[in-house]
């Protein structure tokens, strides 16, 4: 198997911004990683490096685009609603199947 010849290198500002996005309440790190087109393990590693102080970025240098922040929150809300609708749909299908099953004859003793 051939090794990769090109690797992406990210600067500290990009890493710090990604970490800041993942720390927004209600936003999952997996969604941030998907939006930034990076592997989620990389994001978790950056979060650990940020806690240890290995990523040198000043908080004032981190600029989170408010549009991106609101888009991530909207995506999270839509995913919650979608999962709820899928669950309701599944329950309704089961209820319909149950109601269509032939009923056993009762004996009048």
ZAZAKOL-13681 format. One record per residue (C-alpha): residue number from 1; residue in three letters; y, x, z. Coordinates in Angstrom, 3 decimals, m for minus. Layout:
<marses>
MARSE    nr   rest          v          u          w
MARSE   NUM    ALA          Y          X          Z
...
</marses>
This chain:
<marses>
MARSE    nr   rest          v          u          w
MARSE     1    UNK      0.000      0.000      0.000
MARSE     2    UNK      3.356      1.433     m1.011
MARSE     3    UNK      6.074      1.965      1.545
MARSE     4    UNK      9.496      0.473      1.163
MARSE     5    UNK     11.956      2.836     m0.428
MARSE     6    UNK     15.105      0.925      0.473
MARSE     7    UNK     16.041     m0.217      3.941
MARSE     8    UNK     19.019     m2.304      4.988
MARSE     9    UNK     21.283     m0.692      7.548
MARSE    10    UNK     23.661     m2.850      9.535
MARSE    11    UNK     26.768     m1.646     11.339
MARSE    12    UNK     27.481     m2.382     14.988
MARSE    13    UNK     29.995     m5.117     14.176
MARSE    14    UNK     27.419     m7.061     12.136
MARSE    15    UNK     24.859     m6.679     14.921
MARSE    16    UNK     27.344     m7.748     17.599
MARSE    17    UNK     28.397    m10.774     15.552
MARSE    18    UNK     24.759    m11.785     15.045
MARSE    19    UNK     24.131    m11.461     18.788
MARSE    20    UNK     27.258    m13.493     19.584
MARSE    21    UNK     26.131    m16.233     17.189
MARSE    22    UNK     22.707    m16.352     18.813
MARSE    23    UNK     24.288    m16.833     22.235
MARSE    24    UNK     26.135    m20.020     21.258
MARSE    25    UNK     24.796    m22.887     23.406
MARSE    26    UNK     22.499    m25.174     21.447
MARSE    27    UNK     21.849    m22.650     18.670
MARSE    28    UNK     18.456    m21.003     18.399
MARSE    29    UNK     18.172    m17.332     17.545
MARSE    30    UNK     15.652    m18.174     14.824
MARSE    31    UNK     18.267    m20.291     13.051
MARSE    32    UNK     20.838    m17.499     13.246
MARSE    33    UNK     18.335    m15.000     11.879
MARSE    34    UNK     17.460    m17.354      9.034
MARSE    35    UNK     21.123    m17.953      8.223
MARSE    36    UNK     21.855    m14.204      8.180
MARSE    37    UNK     18.685    m13.451      6.210
MARSE    38    UNK     17.258    m11.080      8.802
MARSE    39    UNK     13.965    m11.157     10.666
MARSE    40    UNK     14.193    m12.848     14.054
MARSE    41    UNK     12.488     m9.889     15.769
MARSE    42    UNK     15.369     m7.718     14.577
MARSE    43    UNK     17.847    m10.109     16.169
MARSE    44    UNK     15.933    m10.094     19.453
MARSE    45    UNK     15.947     m6.278     19.378
MARSE    46    UNK     19.710     m6.271     18.791
MARSE    47    UNK     20.165     m8.631     21.740
MARSE    48    UNK     18.199     m6.206     23.932
MARSE    49    UNK     20.222     m3.247     22.622
MARSE    50    UNK     23.451     m5.142     23.325
MARSE    51    UNK     22.366     m5.753     26.941
MARSE    52    UNK     21.547     m2.040     27.332
MARSE    53    UNK     24.883     m1.038     25.839
MARSE    54    UNK     23.367      0.722     22.837
MARSE    55    UNK     25.378     m1.361     20.372
MARSE    56    UNK     28.964     m0.291     20.719
MARSE    57    UNK     31.245     m3.140     19.770
MARSE    58    UNK     34.219     m4.459     21.627
MARSE    59    UNK     34.263     m8.186     22.322
MARSE    60    UNK     37.696     m8.493     20.689
MARSE    61    UNK     36.296     m7.041     17.449
MARSE    62    UNK     33.731     m9.821     17.136
MARSE    63    UNK     35.053    m12.547     14.877
MARSE    64    UNK     32.845    m15.599     14.582
MARSE    65    UNK     33.773    m17.817     11.696
MARSE    66    UNK     34.433    m21.277     13.174
MARSE    67    UNK     33.032    m22.834     10.014
MARSE    68    UNK     29.751    m20.958     10.430
MARSE    69    UNK     29.614    m21.894     14.108
MARSE    70    UNK     30.129    m25.587     13.372
MARSE    71    UNK     27.618    m25.447     10.511
MARSE    72    UNK     24.962    m23.981     12.813
MARSE    73    UNK     25.613    m26.692     15.392
MARSE    74    UNK     25.421    m29.371     12.693
MARSE    75    UNK     22.143    m27.906     11.420
MARSE    76    UNK     20.675    m27.962     14.937
MARSE    77    UNK     21.727    m31.601     15.412
MARSE    78    UNK     20.193    m32.612     12.073
MARSE    79    UNK     16.942    m30.841     12.931
MARSE    80    UNK     16.708    m32.694     16.256
MARSE    81    UNK     17.332    m36.018     14.514
MARSE    82    UNK     14.783    m35.174     11.812
MARSE    83    UNK     12.108    m34.334     14.383
MARSE    84    UNK     12.800    m37.583     16.234
MARSE    85    UNK     12.505    m39.590     13.009
MARSE    86    UNK      9.236    m37.843     12.120
MARSE    87    UNK      7.821    m38.733     15.526
MARSE    88    UNK      8.940    m42.366     15.214
MARSE    89    UNK      7.442    m42.546     11.726
MARSE    90    UNK      4.137    m41.197     12.989
MARSE    91    UNK      4.046    m43.769     15.806
MARSE    92    UNK      4.841    m46.614     13.409
MARSE    93    UNK      2.052    m45.524     11.047
MARSE    94    UNK     m0.413    m45.543     13.933
MARSE    95    UNK      0.767    m48.977     15.050
MARSE    96    UNK      0.352    m50.378     11.515
MARSE    97    UNK     m3.140    m48.894     11.195
MARSE    98    UNK     m4.090    m50.354     14.573
MARSE    99    UNK     m2.788    m53.812     13.696
MARSE   100    UNK     m4.638    m53.832     10.347
MARSE   101    UNK     m8.011    m52.979     11.840
MARSE   102    UNK    m10.453    m55.893     11.773
MARSE   103    UNK    m10.777    m57.511     15.150
MARSE   104    UNK    m14.166    m57.925     16.752
MARSE   105    UNK    m15.464    m61.452     17.158
MARSE   106    UNK    m15.243    m62.715     20.680
MARSE   107    UNK    m18.107    m64.752     22.069
MARSE   108    UNK    m17.432    m68.011     23.791
MARSE   109    UNK    m20.076    m68.117     26.486
</marses>
